[in-house]
Amino acid sequence: MNTEKYMKIAIEEAKKAYKLDEVPIGAVIVYNDQIIAQAHNLKEHDQNVTSHAEILAIKKASKKLSNWRLDDCELYVTLEPCPMCASAIQQSRIKSVYYGIPNCETKNQTITNMIFQTTDRNRSVCNVTNCNNEECRLLLVSYFKKKRLKNGVFDKSI
């Protein structure tokens, strides 16, 4: 498995978001060990709340495969998905999710875990793995430090 390889590409996508002054999150979708989609956050650029890296990557992957069902696909993302993205991942039937660092919001983690484990109508996401990637963490820390300094708020605890 090429987890490190694909996570590095997701990090490169996150860096693109950072340069655009977007929250630096990147996502890569892989099918049969081939990248079929990659994206980064564009929420501010698009002025669209759904322009998260995961959602944009799912749209591209669906177009590439001409199918909304992304069975046997793997998603690599720099931050644990939010509940909205988790629902899209589960609905699209992505089988595995690898994320760089956990979401620090406990409620989001709880809801996301519930979504990924749901087996009511669609199958659950088979594999959800925290990769504990320090580069993902440092990128987000740097971004939010920069934002807080820009806004005149400095918090040493970040």
N, C-alpha and C positions, 0 to 999 in steps of 0.2 A: 504494500500500500504506500502511496506517495503523499501521506498527510502533510509532511513538512513542505514538500514542493508546492502543493496546492494552497497551503496556508500562506506561504510567501507571496504567492500571486494575489491572494485576498488582501494581504498587507499592502501590496503595491496599489491595489484599487483604493484602499483606505487612504493612502498617501495622496491620491488624486483628489479625494474628497477634502482632505486637509488643506490642500493648495487652493481649493475653491471656497474655503471658510465654511465647509460643511462638517458635521460631526464625522470624524474619520472612521467609517465602517465600510469594509469591502466584502464582497461575496463572490464565490466561484461555484459553478455547478459543473459536475463531472459525470459523464456517461461512458461506460466501457473504457475507463482510464483516459478519456479525451475531454478536454475543456469544451463545453458547449455554450457556456455563458459566463460573463463576469460583469460586475457592476459595482458602483459605489453610491453612497448617499447623495441624493440631489434634491432633498426636501426644500431647502431655501431657494435653490436655483429654479426649480419647477414651481415653487409656491404650491406644493401639493403634499399633504400630510402622508400620503401613501408611497412617496418616492424614497422608500428605504432600499438599501442595497439588495436585500433578499428578494423583495417584491420585484424590483427591476430585473434581477437575474432570472427569476422564475418566468417573467414575461418573455425574456430573450430565449430562454431554454425551450419554452413551449412553442415559440415561433420556429426555432431551429428544428425541433422534432415534429412539428405540425401536430401537436397533441398537448392537451392540458395535463394529461397524466404523465408524470415524470418518474414512473416506476423505475427502479434500479439506478436512480440518480443519487449522487452524493452532493451535499452542500457544505462548503467551507466558508465560514464567516468569522470576522475578527471579534465580534461580540455576541454573546448569547442572544438569540432572537427575542424580540418583544412579543407579547401575546398576539398582536395583529399579524406579524410575520410568521409566528409559530402556526397560526391557523392556516395561513396560505401554504406553508410547507406541508402541513398535514393533509390539507385538501388536495394538494398537487401530488401527493403520494411519494414524496421524496423519501428514500429508505434510510438515509444516514445523514446526520448533521454533526459536523466538527466545528467547534467554536473556540476562538482564541482565549477569551476570558469570560467569566460569568458576569451576568448583569448584576449590578450592585443593589438593585431594588428587589427586596425580598418578595414583595407581592407579585412582581413580574415573574420572578423565578417560579413561584408556586403555580401561577396560572399557566405559564409556559409548560411546566412539567405535566400538568393535568391535560393540556391539549395534546402533547406528544404521546401520552399514554392512552388516549381515548381510542376505543375500538368499536364504538357504537355503529357507525355506518362505513367509515373508511378505516383501513388498517392503520395501526399506530406507526409512528416513526420507529423503525427497528433499532436504531443505534444513535444515541446522542452522547457525544464525547467532548469533555472539556480538555483542550490541548494545553492549558496553562502556558500560554505564549507571552513571554515578557515583553516582546516588541509591541504586541497589541496593546498591552497595558500602558506602556510608556507613551505610545502614540496618543492615546486618549487623555492621559494625564497632561501631556504637553499641550494638547489642544485646549483643554478646559482651563489650564493655568493661563494660557495666552488670552482666552476670552475674558477671564476674570480680571486680568491686569488691564485689558483694553477698556473694560467697564468700570475701572477704578475700585475693584474689589479684589483684595489679595487674601487668600486663605492658605496658610502654610500646611494645613492638614491634607491637602490634595495629594 
